[in-house]
Amino acid sequence: MTPAVVVDRNPRPGRRPDQPGSGDAAVPAPETDAREDRRRQEERWRRRRSLERQLHDGAALRISSLALRLGVLENGSVDPDDGARHRDIAALQDEVAAALEELRAVASQIYPPLLHEAGLGPALRELVTARQRDVVLDVAADRAEPAVEGAVYFALADCLEASGAPLAVRIRREPGTVEGGDIVVVVIEGADPALGPAVLDEAGPLGGTVDVEGAPGSAGTITARFPCA
Amino acid sequence: MRVAVAEDGALFRQGLVMLLEASGHEVVACVPGGDELVAALANDPVDVALLDIRMPPEPDGGLVTAERLRAAHPEMGLLFLSHYAESHYLVRILEIGTDRVGYRLKEKVGSVEVLSDTLSRIADGEIVIEPVLAKRLVEKPRNDRKDVVAALSERERDVLKLMAEGRSNGGIASTLFVSGKAVEKHIASIFDKLGLHGDASVHHRRVLAVLTYLRSQRGES
């Protein structure tokens, strides 16, 4: 946990000297804790994103190139009637494809590349299409930082995982009510209010909040707010 | 066939060149990024250029490079190879061009036959789409909206799926074990149900049918 005395060694440029806690290191102000939590969360999402990239540029590429090398081997077969050899190579090709399929599944659990490249709208549409789910998406095109996009994406992925109910999801980036950054507001209609805590698991660490309407076990509405930096 | 390769992963690039040469194609350029490819082909276009989607210039250099190549050499075929088969990229690819294009998973072009078949279909003007993607998009439409595709019969959906893979009528007929006439009838019915009438050429309407479907899946109207 946070030490009793907090010394901010790296004040960020955006920080104003009149903010509490900026000069007085003797009393750990709550905001300093919040900022430290936020920084840790951002670092965590950055690491996840770079892990996905590492998989893509490393193992996945290496295994994909095996598929090509096998193709070259098969073509080099001297005896065109060597059926056993062709069958062996075809079986290996299938194994290569299966390994890559598993890697893609893992990568999408770490940080979907489409989320990084195209944002929440395209990434969520792909998720909903791939899982053949009955979800109406209404996502404003504004991009947010990786921590916020990651948290929103995985909060919704958890909701989709937990229940097969038809959902209507609306995502908007709105100006924050308190001083500071914008807030990404996510409204999930048709969701079981019992899923509220799962959504809070993603929104909470970023300083966000979750409101639920309706009785657990029924189709209610979950409204989550994810503050941007 | 004369081809060129742009891919930032050295291992995959080398493997691809080996397989292309084993298939009897002439690799006239083999470069690690999009800008290099545009430069290499400026005065010496090829039949088909093979591009990684996720390469420099980041983040999706393959797409911006393809736009530049299509503008400079409209006759040149474009084959996108990616680790991911996603409808988001397919729609962007179809926005770059609706003929002489292909989008396949990297590991699925790993034989001389598949690679050569993919390249020659693109050079012949077809659209070649990774079957798993076409299947995912067409087979089980989501039931959240009364989208146009829901109005299609099961057999019409099979036909649309094969159209989305870029198959010709003959190819569709032999895959589904039906006559060419039957395929034409299904396609006419698909055009009708998707509201594609008028003067557009059949090829153009085929592409519009596929795009209509994909857009309905992306939640666009």
Chai-1 contact restraints between the chains, C-beta under 6 A:
chainA,res_idxA,chainB,res_idxB,connection_type,confidence,min_distance_angstrom,max_distance_angstrom,comment,restraint_id
A,H56,B,H83,contact,1.0,0.0,6.0,A-B,restraint_1
A,A60,B,H83,contact,1.0,0.0,6.0,A-B,restraint_2
A,L61,B,G9,contact,1.0,0.0,6.0,A-B,restraint_3
A,L61,B,F12,contact,1.0,0.0,6.0,A-B,restraint_4
A,R62,B,L11,contact,1.0,0.0,6.0,A-B,restraint_5
A,S64,B,F12,contact,1.0,0.0,6.0,A-B,restraint_6
A,S64,B,K106,contact,1.0,0.0,6.0,A-B,restraint_7
A,S64,B,E107,contact,1.0,0.0,6.0,A-B,restraint_8
A,S65,B,L11,contact,1.0,0.0,6.0,A-B,restraint_9
A,S65,B,F12,contact,1.0,0.0,6.0,A-B,restraint_10
A,S65,B,G15,contact,1.0,0.0,6.0,A-B,restraint_11
A,A67,B,E107,contact,1.0,0.0,6.0,A-B,restraint_12
A,A67,B,G110,contact,1.0,0.0,6.0,A-B,restraint_13
A,L68,B,G15,contact,1.0,0.0,6.0,A-B,restraint_14
A,L68,B,L16,contact,1.0,0.0,6.0,A-B,restraint_15
A,L68,B,L19,contact,1.0,0.0,6.0,A-B,restraint_16
A,L68,B,G110,contact,1.0,0.0,6.0,A-B,restraint_17
A,R69,B,G15,contact,1.0,0.0,6.0,A-B,restraint_18
A,L70,B,G110,contact,1.0,0.0,6.0,A-B,restraint_19
A,G71,B,L19,contact,1.0,0.0,6.0,A-B,restraint_20
A,G71,B,G110,contact,1.0,0.0,6.0,A-B,restraint_21
A,G71,B,S111,contact,1.0,0.0,6.0,A-B,restraint_22
A,V72,B,M18,contact,1.0,0.0,6.0,A-B,restraint_23
A,V72,B,L19,contact,1.0,0.0,6.0,A-B,restraint_24
A,V72,B,A22,contact,1.0,0.0,6.0,A-B,restraint_25
A,N75,B,A22,contact,1.0,0.0,6.0,A-B,restraint_26
A,N75,B,V112,contact,1.0,0.0,6.0,A-B,restraint_27
A,Q93,B,G110,contact,1.0,0.0,6.0,A-B,restraint_28
A,V96,B,E107,contact,1.0,0.0,6.0,A-B,restraint_29
A,A97,B,E107,contact,1.0,0.0,6.0,A-B,restraint_30
A,L100,B,E107,contact,1.0,0.0,6.0,A-B,restraint_31
A,L114,B,E86,contact,1.0,0.0,6.0,A-B,restraint_32
A,L114,B,H88,contact,1.0,0.0,6.0,A-B,restraint_33
A,E117,B,P59,contact,1.0,0.0,6.0,A-B,restraint_34
A,A118,B,H88,contact,1.0,0.0,6.0,A-B,restraint_35
A,P122,B,H88,contact,1.0,0.0,6.0,A-B,restraint_36
A,R125,B,R218,contact,1.0,0.0,6.0,A-B,restraint_37
A,E126,B,E86,contact,1.0,0.0,6.0,A-B,restraint_38
A,T129,B,Q217,contact,1.0,0.0,6.0,A-B,restraint_39
A,Q132,B,K140,contact,1.0,0.0,6.0,A-B,restraint_40
A,D134,B,R142,contact,1.0,0.0,6.0,A-B,restraint_41
A,D134,B,N143,contact,1.0,0.0,6.0,A-B,restraint_42
A,D134,B,D144,contact,1.0,0.0,6.0,A-B,restraint_43
A,V136,B,D144,contact,1.0,0.0,6.0,A-B,restraint_44
A,L137,B,G219,contact,1.0,0.0,6.0,A-B,restraint_45
